[in-house]
Each structure stands twice: as structure tokens, then as C-alpha cells.
Amino acid sequence: MIVQRASVPDNFHKLNHFVTLTADVMFVNSVPFLMTLSRRIKLCTSEYLPNRTGPFLAHSLKKVLNVYTCGGFMVNVILMDQEFT
């Protein structure tokens, strides 16, 4: 996973501290990726999924949540379809 660091302005951080994510599995040439998009920040992430089982999906989601946590944001809602239950 490639992570680039950038400083977040204080006023942007205060207005967008709590984040709502949307997540789904997308296929590119039959290769699955976990795609997420934050609603207000508009940060899009993609994570390769070697397998679509629960443990792999959970591990990939934890990696995405760690990116937001390192940036000082708190993900309070993740919207997903029935595939993740």
C-alpha cells in the first residue's frame, strides 16, 4: 500500500473530523479490489483482495481505517451492501 503524507489544515480537520465511508468490492479484469470513498473528504482508496472471505475483507478495512486514524480522523459509519454481512 502506498501512503503519501500531507498536512491537514486545522479548520478542515475540525469540520470533517467524523467520516462516513462507502465501501464495495470492484473487479478489474476479474481481480477483486476493496474500494472506499469518504463522503465529505472525497478520499478514494483501493486495496487488492487476494480472497473475498470475511477475514480478508476485515483486514483490508482495518488498513483503510488506519489511514484515517493516522490522519486524525474518526470513521463513525461505513456504508456497505449485503456482501459484507
HELIX and SHEET records of a PDB file:
HELIX    1   1 ASP A   10  LEU A   15  1                                   6    
HELIX    2   2 GLY A   54  CYS A   70  1                                  17    
HELIX    3   3 GLN A   82  PHE A   84  5                                   3    
SHEET    1   A 4 CYS A  44  TYR A  48  0                                        
SHEET    2   A 4 VAL A  31  SER A  38 -1                                        
SHEET    3   A 4 PHE A  18  VAL A  28 -1                                        
SHEET    4   A 4 MET A  74  LEU A  79  1                                        
END                                                                             
